[in-house]
Amino acid sequence: MDLLRFTTAGSVDDGKSTLIGRLLYDSKSIFEDQLEAVEQSSKKRGDEEVNLALLTDGLKAEREQGITIDVAYRYFATPKRKFIIADTPGHIQYTRNMVTGASTADLAIILIDARKGVIEQTKRHSFIANLLRIQHVVVAVNKMDLVDYSEERFNEIVEEFEELASRLGNIVNIKAIPISALRGDNVVDTSENTPWYQGGSLLYHLENVYVGGVENHVEARFPVQWVIRPHSNEWHDFRGFAGRVAGGVFKPGDEVLALPSGFKSTVKSIHSADGDLAEAFAPQSVSITLADEIDISRGDMIVKPNNPPHSTQDLEAMVCWFGDTPMAARGKYIIRHTEQETKAMVQSLDYQVDVNTFHKLDEVETLKMNDIGRIKVRTAKALHVDSYSKNRHTGSFILIDPQTNATVAAGMII
């Protein structure tokens, strides 16, 4: 069954968690005991109706404040499709959490309060979706019941968002839907309250939208996670390279190139948990054996000779800063890229992006928590990279503080 990963984004109190709760409730994807627990919690809190937002707001601090802080993942399925939802926080100070939640999404639902229209947070979330190359966006104009289901107000907001999206290069498919997450209008079923809206419900769109493959099936990339040597009588001479295919297709007999050594060989066989395979492609986890004995270890990469990645020690990237401590000028960090880990130094900060206006700020000298900017990084040894626009896996990295072992930045290679 087809799988769709999507994220929700919007300002505080735009109704993201309520929308997901409504999706789960109306599609009958929650158990009776879960619903009973939410009903009891709603009564204790003094809510007039069942607070469906409590289905995703699991942290005590979230329930007390009525906001989302952490990224909450929820899974549900319909007869047509399986879904993984990342419910991300709306507060500015949790931008890093939104980047984390949206990094694997195929589609983003951007909620807009019908009373407020497009605000700064809408611009911020649209920019992040664009930065992470999420090409499919649903503009869910929520709380339509509070503006008397006005078609005029809905059209104003859609026009405003489309003008905003025209300044972003990666968002190619925009679907606008008038909804009320609290009342259930146009969430799972189409509503009689919006006779002027001729499109399908939100769930109908999620079930039927064609997102295409986010994987790169052209340029073959296989970062090696582990070298398998069973040391058993049955598999006495077995030497397999285990990992997840990050791009392209591998078949037995294909000529391959091992990086960084540069030695060539051919694929002898491909093994998986379900037995031998005739081919392997992203994002399958497999073990590959080669016809020749080549020294390959964790962090190396198996590729095709005709389209190898760019091997370099100098990276230019857009980063979102996660760390409590601001980025240090010429700061030294650990960089983790695919299965490779090495030392790195931030050479320069080219500019910071004001995500509310999309302007480049050249005068800044550092990035603080939740800031986004373009930096140059020098690594201790060469990494085998692609641009993020070509391959999400080989085009991304994280920076780690060597003192605390905390992840301080996520980067997308340009």
N, C-alpha and C positions, 0 to 999 in steps of 0.2 A: 504493500500500500504506500502511496506517495506521502512524503513527509514535508510539512511546511513549518519552518521556524519563523516566528514573528515576534516583534517587540512592541510594547506600548510606550508612548512618550507624550508628555503634556505637562502643563503647569500644575502647581499644587491645587488640589480640589477640583481638577477638571473631570474627575470620575474614572480614572484608569482602572483602579482596583475594582470599582463597582461594575465597570464594563466587563472585566474578565469574570467576575463573580456571576454576572448575568449570563454570559456565554456558557459558563459551566452549568449553571442552574437550568437554563432553558433548553440546553442540548442534553439534559439528563446525564451529565458527566460527574455528578457528585453523589456520594452515598447518603443514605438516610441519616446515619449517625453524625456525619459531617454537618448536614443541614440542621439537625437538632441542636448541635453544639453552637452553631452560628445563631440560631434563634434564641438560645438561652443567653449568649453573650450580648445579643442586641437588646434583650429585655433588661439585663443588668446595667447596660450603658444608658438606658432610657430612650433608645431610638424608637421612633414611631413605627417603622417598618423593619422587616428583616434586612440587616446591613450586610449585603452581599460582598462588600469590600473586605470583610473579615476573613473571607475564604483565602485571600492572598496575603493580607497584612498579618504576618505571623509573629513578628517581634513584639515584645511587650511595649517598647517605646513607640512602635508604629501605631499600636491600638490606642495608646494613651493620647497621642497627638493627632490621630486620624490621618497619618501620612505614611507613605512608603519610604523606607530608608535603604534597606538591602534590596538586591535583585532577587525577586521571587520567581522561580521557574514552576510552571504548571503544565501538565500533560493531559490531553484529552483527544478523543477520536470520534469521528462520525463514520457512517458507512462509506463515505467518499475519500476521506483523508485523515491522516494523523497530524497532530499539532503539538509543537512545543512553544509555550508562551514565556517570554521574559518580561515580567512586570517591573519596569524600571522607575526609579524615583524622579520626581519633578523638581525638587529643590535645586537651586544653583550649586549649593555646596556638595551635592551628590552627583555632579556631572561625571566623575570618574566611574561611578557605579553604572550610569547609563551607557558609557562607552563599553564597559565590560559586557553588559547585557545585550547590547546591539551588535557586538563584534561577530556573532555567528548568524545573525538574522538574514532572512531572504526578503522580508517585507516589514515595514514599520507602520503602525497605526498611530498617527499623531492626532491627539484629541484637542479640540478647541472648544472652549466654553462659548456657547452661542451669544451670551450677554456681553462677553469681553472682546471676542474676535481675536485676530492675530496679535499676540503680544511678544515681549522679548524672549520669553521661554520657548515660544513656538519657533522663533528664528534660531535659537540655540539648538533645539532638538533637530530641526531641519538641516542645519549645518553639520551636525554630528552624523546624521543619517547619510548625508552626501559624502562626508569624509570617509565613512566606512563603506562606501559604495553600495548602499542599499538602494536599488533602482526602483523598487515598487513601494509606493506610499498610499495609504488610505487616510484621507482627511475625514475624521469622524467628528462632525459638528454636534457636540453633546449638549444636553439640557435644553433641547428644543421645546420641551414642555413649558419652560420658563419664559419663552418668547412667543408663546401661542402658536408654535409650529409655523412661523412666518417664512414663506418662500423667499421673500425679498431679503430678509436678514441672512438666510442661508446663502443666497447668491452673492451677497456682498462679501461674505467671509471667504467663499471659494475663489472669488475674483482676486481678493487680497492675497490669498495663499499662492495662487498661480503666478502672480507678479513676483512674489518672493522666490518661488521655485525656479523662475526663469533666470535668476542670477546664480543658480547652482547647476553644475554640469552633469551630475550623475543620476539625478532623479528623472526617470524617463516615463514613468507610468503613474498617474495620479487619479485616484478614484475618490470622489467626495460623497459621503452618505450622511443624511440628517438622522440623528439618533437621540434617544433618551435612555441612558443605561439604567436609570432608576425605574422607569416605567416599562422598559423592554421594547420601545418603538424601534423597528428596523434593525434590531440586533440579531435575533434568530429568525423572526418572521417579519414580513412587511407590515407596515402599520396603516390603519385607516385614518390616522390623524394627519398623514402627509399624502393626500391624494395627488398632489402636484408632483411628487417624486416618483418617477417611472422605473427606477433601477431596482436591483435586488437588495436583500438584506445584507448585513455585514458578514454573517456566517456563510451565506450563499457565495459572496465574493471570495471569501477565504477558501472555500471548498473548490472553487472553479478557476481562480486566477492562475495563469501560467507564468511561473517565475523563471523557467529555463534553468540550466545548470549553472551554479556559481563556481563549479569546479572547472579548472583548466584541463581539458582532455587532449591538448595538442602537445604541450611541452612536458616531457616526461621528467618527473622528479620523485626520488625515493630516498628520503633521509633515513639513515640506519639508526634504529633505536637500540638494537641488541644483536650480538653475534651468538647464534645457537650452536653449541657443541654438546650433544647429549652424553658422549662418553659411555655408550651402551653397546652391547654386542650387536643388537639389531641395527643400530645406526652408527656403526663404528667410525665411518669416514664422513659422516654428515657435517656440513658446515653451511648453515643458512644465515641469511641476513634479514632480521625481522624489523618491521616498521609499518608505517601507514603511508600509502601512496599519496603524495601531495600534488600530483599532476600527471597528465598523460596516460598512456596505456603501455603495459609491459606484457610481452608474450615470450614463451620459450623459443629460443633461436634468435631473438633480437640482439643486435650488437649494443653493448652498453659501455659507458665510460665511468670510471670510479674517480671521484674527487675527494681530496686534493691531489692524489697520487698521479692521476692522468693515465693510468693503465686501462687497457681495453680488454673486454671479454665478451662472452655471449651468455644469455640467460639459459640455464640448464633446465630448471623447473621452478614452478611457483606453488607454494603450499599454503593452505588456510586451515582454519579449524574444521571446515566441512570437507576437507580432502584436497586433492590436486586441482589446480585451475588452468584453463586454457589461456586466460588473460587476467590481468589485474589492473584496476583503474581506481582513481580517487573516488571516495575516501576509504577504500578497502584496507584492512590490516592483514598483511600477508608475510610470508617468509620466502625470500628469493635465494636460489642457489645458482652459482656461476660455474661455467665450464672450466675455468682456470683458477688456480690458487693465487688469490690477490689479497694483500694485506689491507683489510677494511675493518674499521672499528666504529664504535658509537660516535655519532656526529658527522661521519663521512656521508657523502651523497652519491647515489647511483643515478646516472642520467643517460640520455641518448647523445651520441657524439655530434649529431647534426644541429642540435639546438640546446647547447649547455647554458646554465645560468651564468650570471655575471659574478666572477670571483674577485672580490675587492676588500680592502681594509678601510676604505673611506665611504661612509654612507651619508646620504641626505634623506631626512625623513620628517614627516609631520608627527608630533608626539602630543599626547595628553599627559600632563604631569599629575601623578597620583600621590606623591610623597607629601608628608607633613612639612618636611624641610624643603625650602626652595631649591631649584636646580643650581648647583655650584658652577661658577665660571671655571672652565677646564676641570670640571669635576670627574672623578674616576669612579666607574661603576662596573658591574658585571653585566654583559649582554647575553641574553639567551635567544637564539634564533634556531628554529626547528629543534634538532636534538643537540645543537652545538652550543657550547658555553665558553666564553673567553672574557678577558678584561677589555674595557673600553673607556675612552675619554671623550667628553663633550668638548669639541673644539670651538664651536661658536653657536650663538643663537642668531639666526638671520632675522626673524621677526616673530611677533606674537599676533594671533588673530583675535580681533574683537568679535566674538561669535554673535553679538547682538546686531552689529552693523556690517560685519564681514570685512571691515577695514584692517589693513596690516599696520601694526604698531612697530616701527623700526627702532624707537629710542629705548625700548625696554632692555634690561640687562640680565634678567632671570625669569624663570617660569615658576609660579607658585601653584599650590594645589588646585586642580581643575582647569588650569590654563592650557591653551593649545597653541603650539608654535612650530616653526620649522627650524631644525637644528642640523649641524654637521657632527658626525661621530667618527672617531678613529678607533679601530679595533686592533688588538694585539696580534691576531692572525686573520687570514683571509676568510670571509664568509661567502657562501654560494647563494646569491640572492636574485630575486626578480623584483620588479616593481609591484606594489600592492595592487595596482590596477590590473595586472596580469594574473597574479596568484596570491590569494589571501594568506596561504600557509608560508610560502617562501618569501613573501613581501612584508612580513610583520615580525616584530621582536618585542621583548620587554627589557627594561633596565632594572637592575637589582642593586640595592645599597649593600656593599660588601660588609659593612659593620653590623647592620640589623637584619640582613637577609630579607628585607621588605621590598616588594615590587614598587618602584617609584615612578615608572613611566611605561606607557605602551606606545609603540612606534609603528608607523606605516611608511615603508620605503618608497621614495619618489622615483 
